[in-house]
Amino acid sequence: MRDLLGLIKYRWKYYLLGAVALLLVDGAQLIIPLVVGKAIDRIATFQITSAQLFRYFLILAGLGFFIAVVRFFWRWFIIKPAREIQRDLRQKIYRHLLYLDVEVFHRMKTGDIMAKATNDLEAVRMAISFGLIAISDTLIYTTFALVAMLSISPRLTLITMTPLLLIAPASLFFGRAIHRRFRRVQDLFGKLSEFVRETLEGIHVVKAFAREDEFSGQFRKLNDIYLKANIDLVKVWGAFFPLITMLSGFSIAVLLLWGGISTIEMGISIGQFVAFLTYLNMLVWPMMGIGWSINMFQRGSASYRRIKELLSTPVREYRGRHRGRVRGNVKFENLHFSYDGKREVLRDITFEVKEGQTVGILGRIGSGKSTLVKLLLRLYEPPHGTVFVDGVDVRDWDLRSLRDGMAYVPQESFLFSMTIRENLLFGNPDASDEEIIEACKIADVWKDIERMPDGLDTMVGERGITLSGGQKQRLSIARAILKRPRILILDDAFSAIDSETERAIIEKLRNYIKGITTFIISHRIASMKDAHLIIVLERGKIAEMGTHDSLVRERGIYYNIWKMQTLAGV
């Protein structure tokens, strides 16, 4: 509760004005029964003229107009800042996610992150808007209505309020039950949506293995479970409202009996009876509101705690004491690295690359090739004093300056759901069409683009679904080239490209990468044959290191791979 109230402190003026407006609206609504009661009493005793009746009409019409106008303002002053707080929190979450370490996303589930940014955020908004309104309404309505009812008849108030008092605990009990079932419905809907998303994303695999019937059966089971959860929710909802209606109806029945007797015996007037009935009806909502507001604040507090857990996850510090333009000198010195603090992925890695040199990195799957270059990019945080760029520890570099000087092409190429042009301009928004075409020609993808109906303005679809794996990789290479980096990292960037196309790209790249420090990770020796330095990794350690000719002469791991690939014509 304290955390939620802390959210509104920066907009307390809006909430204060909203509270004043709400107080005025409730006060005006609570005056209406008194006015109506007096008018009825005068009509019943024939002590009213047409002019006086018209005056009562004007008073009620004025109160109605006043309530309508001021109601707009309390909604504006309370709901508007709540929406703004929701917007600010959403922006804060998104920005925080952008700056989190990559390894954090290995621990967190995407669905859970999305739930915090949507469902939890909505629960917080409801708590600091309608939750506050409900609790304010409850206090104001209950206080004023009870005072008015007690002024009419204390005994009648005590008798008729007894059934209504049961509404609050009933609302609290049913609210919690509804909340549990509603969360289950939401969770199951998320699973259902995720199943459909995954099926559609892998539809080619499903069809290739003729598993349509099996997937249809799995979906039917999930769908049936989702239906059952919804029916359980409807049952609780179905029981709740009849109970409230019964309790409020019972209060009115009691009023009719005791109030009718009091009216007959002249204990209260007809007008007071009508006013009392109106106040009694008004109290139904506040009694419900107690349970709903408590439940709403519980949900909002729990959701805000989940959001705070996400926001409290430490982010990478982008600012560093060293800023400037990357030149391209790279050094790894006695690097040991572990993801979990237990099993080392890289051990005792030491080598140096001069500006403009090309490095080839070869090794089995899981030998640490990709991890090595990701440490250079600081996608993962290397230990102090182990990775240097231009003689400066990468952890002392300003992260933006460091990455501005690098371009990275991963094995799993990712394209955004935009046009080809927009994807290519991602690393260099100011590039001209001539530069785009040049980069595409180097990556050997321009001829493919020319055949597309809209050329560079062709939409690639979600994750580049309309393109082949080879086209996506070549576009990723072109995107990196267009950035004109000082350090270029090709992390198995030719895996989806045939050997003939790869040779063509490597040949064109030779002129482009002159003066650019280049890391080429590949399983094909042809990709790195002309590198200034070739490193062979084995179980996280450097097994061999040298030039192509020197490693062939050593007749070790590299030689055996080269021999097999030569015989295979790779």
N, C-alpha and C positions, 0 to 999 in steps of 0.2 A: 504493500500500500504506500509506504514511504517513498519507494522508488518511483512509483507512478506519479505521485504528487510532485516529486522532483522534476519530472518532465515538463510540468506546466508552469514552473516558477518563472521561466523566461517570458511567458505570455500571461502573467498573472493579471495584468490590467484587463485583458480581453475577458478572462474568466470572471473577474470581479464585476465587470459591466454585464456579463451574461447572467450572473447570479442576481444582480439588482433587477434586470429585466424579467427574469424568471419569477422573482418575488412579487413584482408588480402584476404579472399575468395571473399567478395563482391567487393573489389577493383579490383581483378583479373578479375572477371566477367564483371565489368564495362569497363575494358580496351578492351575486346574482340570486341565490336562493332566498336571502333575506328580503330583497326587493320583491321577488315573486310572492313570497309568503305574506308580506304586508299588503300587496295588491289584492291577493285572494281574500284575505280577511276583510278588506274594505268592500270587495265585491259581494262577499257572502252576507255582509250586514247591510248592504245597499247604502253604504256611506261614501260613495265615490261618484264624481261627475265625469262626463266625457272628457273634459279638459284635463282632469287629474289622471284619468286613465291614459290619456295621450302622453302625459308627463312621464308616467311609468314606462310607457313604450320608448320614449326618447332616452330615458336613463339606461334601459336594457340595450337599446340599439347602440348607444354611445359606448357602453361597456364592451359590447361585442366588437365594435370597431377598434377600440383601444386594445383589446386582447389580441386581435388579428395583427395589428401593427407591431405591438411590443413582442409578440410571439416570434415574428420574423427576426427581430433584433437579438432575442436570446439564442435562437438557433444560429444566427450569424456569429455572435460573440463566443459561442461554445463549440459548435461543430466545425467552424472554419479553422480556428487554431489547432483543433484536434487533427484535422486533415493535414495541416501544415507540419505538425509534429510527426505525423506518419510519413509525409514526404521526406522530411529531413532525416528521419531514422532510416528510411529506405535508401536514400542517397548515401548515408553513412555506412550502411551495411555493404552496398555495392562497391563503394570506394575501398572499404576495408578488405573485401574479398580480392580486389585487384592487386593489393599490396601484400597479401599473405604469401608465405613461402609455398612453393610447389608441393613440398612434402606434406604440408597441412592437408591438402586435398586428397592425399593418399589415405589419411586417417578418417576424414569426414565423408559421409555419404552425400551425394548431390541432392537426393530427395530431402534429406534432413535440412540442408542449407536452404533449399527452396521453400520448405515448410516454414522456416524461421522468417524468411523474407516475405512471406505471403500470409499464411494463416495466423502465425504468432503476431505479426505486425497488425493485422486486422483486429485481433483480440485486444491489443493494447489501445488501438484507436477507440474501440467500443467502450472500453473501461473509462477512458479520459473524456469521453463525450456523453454517450447515453447512460453510462454508469453513474457519472456525477449528476446528470439530470435526474435520474431515477431516485438517487438518494436525497437530492435536494427537494424534489417533488414530495417524496415520502415525509420528510421532516416538516415542510411548510404545510402541505395538505392536512397531514395528521394533526398538527398543532392547532391550526385555525379551525378545522372542521370540528375537532373535539371541544374546543372552547365554545364554538357556536352551539353545538349539540348540548353541552352541559348547561349553557345559559337557558336553553329551552326546557330540558328535563334531565337532571342528573340520573334519576332512577332508570328512565327509558334508555339513556346512553349506556349505562352499565349492562342492561339486559340485552340490548341489540348488538353490542360490540363483542360479546362473548364468542359467537360463531365466527365473526370476522377475524378475531385474533388467531384462529387456527390457520388462516390463509398464509401467514408469514412462514411458519415452519413447514407447511405443505409446499410452498413455493421453493424453499431452500432445499428440501428433500428431493422434490421432482426436478429442480434445476440441476442438481448434481447428477442425478440419474440420466437426465437428458444430455448433459455435457459428456458423460462417459460414452453414451451410445453414439452421440454425434461425432466424437473424436474417432470412434471405431469406424463409422461410416466414411469419414474423411480419409483415414488410413487405408481402408479397403479400396476407396476410389483411387487413391494414389497408386496402389499396387495394380489395379485394373488398368489405369492409364499407362503405367510403366510397361506392363505386359504388352499392351497394344503398340506402344512406341517401339519396343524392342522387336516385336514381330514384324512391323512394317519396315524397320531399319534393316532387318535380316531376311526380308521376304524372298530374296533370290536363293538363299541357303535353304529356307523352308521348302520352296518349290523344287529345288535341285534334289533334295532328299525325300520328296513326296511325303512330307509330314503335315500336310494341311489338316487332315482329320484329327491327328493327335493334338495339334495346337488349338483347333476348334473345340475339342473336348476340354482342354485345360481352361480355355476362356469361359466355357459354359459353367465349369465348377466355380471359378472365381466370381462369375456373374451371379450365380445362385447364392453364394455366400454374401455377396454385396446386397442382394435382394433381401435376404434374411435379416441382415443388420439394419436395413431401412425399415423393415416391418417391426423389428424390436423397438426402434425409435418411435415409430408411429403409435405403437401400443401405449408407450409412456405419455406421449403427447395427447393421445386419445383419452387417457384416464385423468390427466391433469385438469384440462379445461372443464369437463363436467363436474369435477370435484369443487373447483372454484365457483362455478355457477350454482352448485347445490348449497355451498356455505353462504354465498351472498344472498341466494334466494331464501334460505332459512332465516337470515337476519331480517329480510324484508317481511317474511311471514310473521316473525316475532313482533316486528314493528306494527304490522297491520293489526295484530291481536291486542297488544298492550297499548299501542298508540291510539288505536280505534277506541278502546275503552276509555283512555284518558281524554280523548276528544269528546266522547259522548258525555263523560262526567264533567266536561268543561275544565279539565286539568290543563289542556293546551288547546289553542285555536286550530281551526282547519288550516290556516296559512302556516302556522308553526309546524303542523303535522307534515305538510307538503315540503317545507324547508328542511325538516328533519330527515324526511325520506331522500331528498336530493343529496344532503350531506352524507347520508349512509351509503348511497350509491357511489359518491365521490371517494369514499374511503376504501373501496374494493381495490382500486389501482395502487394506492400507497401500501396496502398490506401485501399485495403481490410484489410491489417494487422492492420491498425489503429483501425478500429472498433472491429476486433477480439481480439486484445491485450487488449483494454479497457474492453471488455466484460469478457475476461479471468481473468484479474486482479480483476474485480468486484466479479466474482464467487470465485476466490481464496481467496480474503480478507474476504468475507462473510463466506466461509467454515472454514477459519482459526479462525475466531471469535467464531464459534460454537465449534471448537476443544478446543480453549482456555477456553471456558465456562466449558467444561467437565474437563479439566486439573486443573481448579481453584477450583473445588469442594474439600473441605478439606478432607484429608485422616487421618486415625487413626494413631496416633503416636505409633510406635511399641517399640521404645526404652523407657525404664523406669529405674528409679534409683535402683530398686530392681531386682537382677538376682539371679538365683540359682535353686535348684531342689525342685519341689513341694513335700511337705510331705502329705498333705491331710486334714488339719484342715480348716474347712469352717465356716464362721459366716455371718449371715445377721442381720443387726441392723437398726431397724426403717426405712426400705426401702419403699420409695414411688416412683412410676415410671409411666410416661406417654409418649406415642409415639408422641403426637401432642402438649404437653404442656397444654392440657385442661382436657381431661378425663383420670383419673388415672386408669391404668390397674392393678397395685399392690398398696396396702395400708398397711402401718404399719406392714411390714413383719419382724419378729425378731425370729431367732432360731439359734442354734449352733450345729455343727456336728464335732465330734472328728475324728482324723485320724483312718481309717479302719472301721468306722461305715457305716451302710447302712440306707438310708433314702427313705421312700416311699412317693410319692406325689400323692394325689387323688383329683379329683374335676370334676365338669361339664366342658363341652366344653366352652372355653372362660373365664375360671376362672383365667388364668394367669400362668398355670403350666409350659408351654414351655418358656414363657417370663422369668420366674424366673431362669431357668438354662442357658438361653442364656445371661443373665446379668452376671452370674458367668463366662461364657466363654468370656465375653466382646464382643459378637457379637453385642450387644447393650450396650451403655455406661451408667452405673449406676451412680447415684449422688455420690459425694465424701462422704466417711465415712459411707457407707451403706453395702458394700460387701467386705469381707476380706477373704484372703487365707493365712493360716499360720501366722495370725496376721497382715498381710500387706494388705492395701487397694489395690484391684485389679487394680485400676487406676495408682498405683505406681509400679506395676509389669512390668518388661519387657515382652511385649505381647508374644514374641516367647517362652520365658522361661515358662510363665504361661500355654500356650496352649500345649507345649511339654509334660507337666505333666498331660494332660487331654485327654480323648477320648470321643467322642460324637456320639451317634447313634440316628439319628432323626427318626420320624415316617415315613416320606417319604424317603425311602432309595434311595440313588443315587449311581449308578455304572457307571464308565467311559467305553467308547467303546473300551475296551481292554480285555485281558484274565482275567480269574478268579485269577490267580496268581498275575498279575500286580495290580489288584484291592485290593487284600489282603495285598500286600506289600506297599500300599500307605502310611501307617502310620509308617512302620518299614521296610525300604528297605533292611536291612541287615539280616532279619529273614531267618532261614534255612527251608528246606522242612519239617523237623521234627516238628519245631515250628508251621509252617503253618497247618500241619495235626492235631496237638494237638488243636489249636484254632478252627479249623473246627469241630472237634469232640465235643468240649465244646458247640459250637453253633448248634450242631446236624445237620450239613449240609454236613459232609464228605461222608455219604452214598449216597447222591445225586450226589456229584462230581464224585465218583467212577463209577457211572453208565453213566457218560457223555463220549462221544467218545474220547475226548482229555484230559480228567481229568482236572488238574489245568490249562492246556493250552487251554481250551475251550474259544472261543470268546463269550462274553456275548451280543454283539450287542449294538445298540444305547440305552443308558440309561438302559441297562440290559434287553432289550425287549424279549430276548429268555428265560428268567427265570420267574418263578412265583413270585408273591408278597412275599410269605413266604420265598422262596429261597433268594430273594434279601435282605430281612430283616435279615435272618440268616447269610448271607455273610457279611453284615454290622456289625453285632455283632462280627463275627470272626475277621474282620478287626480291630475293636476296641480292642478286647482281645489281638491281636497280637502286638499292640502298647505297651502293658504292662504299662498302665498309673497309676498314683497315685490317680486320680479321674476319675471314670467311670460314664458317664451319659447315661442312657437308657430312651430316650424320647418316650414313647409309642412304644417301639421297638418290641413289641409282637403283635401288632394290626392285622397283616396279618397272624398270626400263630395260629393254633388250640390250644385249652386248654391243650390237652394231650402233644403235642410237647413243649408247653410253660413250663409245669411242668418238663419235662425232661431237658430242658435247665436250668431252675432255679436250679434244683437239682445239675447239673454239675457245675453251676456258683458258688455255695456255697463255694466250696473248692478254686476256683480260686480267688474270691473277698476277701478272708481273708487278712486283712491288707490294702485293697484298699477302699477308701471312695467311696461309690456307691450311686447314685441317680437313683431311679426307678420311672418313671412316668407311670402310667397304670390305666385303668378303672377296671382291675381285681384285686381284693383283694388278690387272691392266689399268685400273683407276688411279693407282698410286706408283706405278712403275718409275716415273720420272721425278718422284719426290726427293727433296734434299735429305730427308730423314724418314725412315720407316721404322715404326715401333710395333713389335709383336707382343701382345698381352696374353698372359696365360694365368688364369685364376687370380686376377687382380695384380699380378706382378709383371714387370718388363722381362720377358723371356729372351728377346733378341732386339737389337737396335742397330741401325746402320743404313747404308744405301742399298738399292736393289742388287747391284753387282756384288757388294761385300757380303750381303746376307745369302745370296745364291752360293757363293764360295764357301760359306760356313757349313752348308749342307745340314741345316737344322730344320726347325718347324717351317720357317718361311720357304726354304728350298723345296720341302715336300709338297706344300700347298701350290707353289709355282709350277712344280713338275706335273701335278695332277691336273691343274687348270690348263696347262700348255697342251697336254695330251687330249684333254676334253675340248680344246679349241675355244676356251672361254677367254 
